[in-house]
Amino acid sequence: MTSEEISTLGYEQARDELITTVQRLEAGGLPLEDSLRLWERGEALAAHCQSKLDGARARLDAALAAEGAPTE
């Protein structure tokens, strides 16, 4: 999956894909090149998930600020 394809995933899809990727890496037994490819994919998925969470947090903060509620 390319980074362009990852960018089209929703948070839940990316998170599930990341979980599967981590499980495959933890199971071991893969050739080095396959492990590196999976690790890179996992890094891209983790960054995508973090970006989605950051965006959700910003939207929540903006909504709370619009209502006059204190934010962290």
Secondary structure as GFF3:
##gff-version 3
##sequence-region A 1 72
A	DSSP	alpha_helix	3	7	.	.	.	ID=ss1
A	DSSP	alpha_helix	11	27	.	.	.	ID=ss2
A	DSSP	alpha_helix	32	66	.	.	.	ID=ss3
###
